[in-house]
Amino acid sequence: MHAQTLKGQVALVTGGGSGIGRATALMLAAEGARVVVMGRRLEPLQEVVAEIRAAGGEAHARQADLQVREQLLALVQWTEATVGRVDILVNNAGLTSRVRNIRWIEPDDWDAAISVNLTAVYTLIQAVLPGMLAAGRGTLVTVSSLAAVRPNLLGGAPYGAAKAAVRNLMGFMHATFRNNNIRSTTILPGEVNTPIMDTRVRPPSAAERAAMVGPDDVARAILLACTLPQGTTIEELVISPTLARDQGPDVEISRWLGAPPGTPGAPSTAS
C-alpha cells in the first residue's frame, strides 16, 4: 500500500455526486483525505460516500444549494465542527443556461449561472479562508472552463462570462494569499464527458463523448494540484481533448435557441 499523501486532511468537494466531482472525491479519499461531498441531490452523494467507505476511506454527504448563501455557510460550519478544518476546497459544481445566445437569455438564467459558477465560489472561499489562514496552509482548486478563454455559443454567454470571472478571482487568491502558504489552482477543461453534456441543445453522440476528456482525467489533474508539496502551486492548467471535433453545427443550433417565432434569419426549428 502506498503512502497516503493527504492522510488526515479534510477536503470539501462541490458537485460531488457525479462527473468530475465524484471522480475527485474518490481519488482524494484514496490518498487519505476525509472527504465531504456536497450537491443538490442527496442520493448520488450517498452512493459516492458508500463507495469511499467500502474502500476503507472516510466520507460524508451534505445536501446544499449553491445559490443559497446561508446553506453554504452552514455547510462549512458543519464541516469544521464535525469533520475538521477544511484543508482542501474543490469548487467543481457548475451550471449552464439552456439558452446560450445573449439575445434571448432570461434574467433568471443569467443570474443562476453567475450565482453557481462565481458567487458560490466566493462564498465558500470566504468561509474556509479563516481556518486556512489560522492553520498556515490550504489548497483551493476551482474548475473553470476553456470557455473562460475561448468563449462561444457552445458554452453560452453567462457560463463563459462566469467562468472567466472565477478564473480572475482565483488569480486574485493566488496573488494575495500565496505568502500565507495557501495554494490557488484554476483548472480549465475543454469538453468533458459529464452529465452537463445532456443539457446541450444537441447532446453529443456516444462516439463524440468517447473522444472528450474524461471526468477521471480532470480529477487526476485536481489530485496533482492537491498532492504536490505545499510549497508548489499549479496556478492554471488547461486540459483539452486531443482530437478536435467539428462544433460548427452545434454552435449554429445554439445561435437560434430561444429566438421568438418569426425572428429574421432563424430556422423554423428554433424555439
Secondary structure as GFF3:
##gff-version 3
##sequence-region A 1 271
A	DSSP	beta_strand	10	14	.	.	.	ID=ss1
A	DSSP	alpha_helix	19	30	.	.	.	ID=ss2
A	DSSP	beta_strand	34	39	.	.	.	ID=ss3
A	DSSP	alpha_helix	42	54	.	.	.	ID=ss4
A	DSSP	beta_strand	58	63	.	.	.	ID=ss5
A	DSSP	alpha_helix	69	82	.	.	.	ID=ss6
A	DSSP	beta_strand	88	91	.	.	.	ID=ss7
A	DSSP	alpha_helix	107	114	.	.	.	ID=ss8
A	DSSP	pi_helix	115	119	.	.	.	ID=ss9
A	DSSP	alpha_helix	120	135	.	.	.	ID=ss10
A	DSSP	beta_strand	138	143	.	.	.	ID=ss11
A	DSSP	three_ten_helix	146	148	.	.	.	ID=ss12
A	DSSP	alpha_helix	157	177	.	.	.	ID=ss13
A	DSSP	three_ten_helix	178	180	.	.	.	ID=ss14
A	DSSP	beta_strand	182	189	.	.	.	ID=ss15
A	DSSP	three_ten_helix	195	199	.	.	.	ID=ss16
A	DSSP	alpha_helix	206	210	.	.	.	ID=ss17
A	DSSP	alpha_helix	215	227	.	.	.	ID=ss18
A	DSSP	beta_strand	236	239	.	.	.	ID=ss19
A	DSSP	alpha_helix	248	256	.	.	.	ID=ss20
###
